[in-house]
Amino acid sequence: MISSNMNVTKHSSLGEGLGRLSVGILGAAGYTGGELIRLLVNHPKAEIVFAHSESNAGNRVADVHEGLIGDTELRFTDQMPFEKVDVIFLCFGHGKSRAFLSEHPVPEGVKIIDLAQDFRVRSEELGVRSDEFGVRSEELGVRSDEFVYGLPELNRAAIQKAQRVANPGCFATCIQLGLLPAAQLGLLREPVVVNAITGATGAGQKPVATTHFAWRAGNISIYKAFTHQHLAEICQSLNQLQGTPVVGSGAGEVPVDFIPYRGDFARGIFATAIIRTTANADEVTEAYRTFYKDAAFTHYCESAPDLKQVVNTNKCLVHVDAFDGKILVTSVIDNLLKGAVGQAVQNMNLMFGISETTGLKLKASAF
């Protein structure tokens, strides 16, 4: 069943005038799908036309996403009426979006926001190599350079003009927002050490051994040390601001040594980065303040933030401390919001000329 609002009006741009966006959600039964529905049922400019899930077709959304009881009577559907929507969100697991788009042509006028990692790294970066899913982009006819990388603090103007947006990864968002001002200053000349810990929701809704409560509670572990898939998109963005190549194994490239950790909490990412530099500490701090002074959701804070300050919000909080020859950067986000669907809605707002903060003024669960 799709939304009862079947007399929908499609819009290429809404601005701040009348009208509402018609939205379709693919892969709507997972964590990101549920969080996206939670945001959009309260978004004053959006109407969910369909929430697609083949395995849950016909079931009430609130019976799967129980936090939505009383908020919506929407039901999942196995139908995909693209002709009735302005924008679709792809909330699939990584590797499925490119295959889906190759098999299901989307009308030219429908904008796409993909939350998987399939299109985050440009085709020219992939070259002729197969991507990590073993498929060349050319073989499926959908190229990454058809998508704008959706980090508003870096690519806001391009997102506003985009037809297709690749939403950034959660670790990638948190780490980039900690490092972008330093890259603009050209400070990433020596190896950058990054440590970041994420909540259990970052692993998705399907249970696995490392998300089981008995294993996760009171526990912490390392995974994908130095090889995490988000390094490629981090590299791409840092290179966009700094001339010296960042990340990789080639001659002259500066590595980001990233150690990810699994935390024993549900949601959030807490990241620290160590930058070795002789730059003036006050100038670095002022550069961070300036870089984010007009950002809608990323804020420089005067003391090191904690995780609860951002959980349940679309914020990123960033702070720098200076030590002898080193800068310590702390950045924190909610992995499901600024690290996923909150940022996706932020991108939707930008793509349709809506105020960037619409539907995203959320209170942190700080106590």
Secondary structure, 3 states (H helix, E strand, C coil): CCCCCCCCCCCCCCCCCCCCEEEEEECCCCHHHHHHHHHHCCCCCEEEEEEECCCCCCCEHHHHCHHHCCCCCCEEECCCCHHHCCEEEECCCCCCHHHHHHHCCCCCCCEEEECCCCCCCCHHHHCCCCCCCCCCHHHHCCCHHHCEECCHHHHHHHHHHCCEEECCCHHHHHHHHHHHHHHHCCCCCCCEEEEEEECHHHHCCCCCHHHCHHHHCCCCEECCCCCCCCHHHHHHHHHHHCCCCECCCCCCCECEEEEEEECCCCCCEEEEEEEECCCCHHHHHHHHHHHCCCCCCEEECCCCCCHHHCCCCCCEEEEEEEECCEEEEEEEECCCHHHHHHHHHHHHHHHCCCCCCCCCCCCCCCC
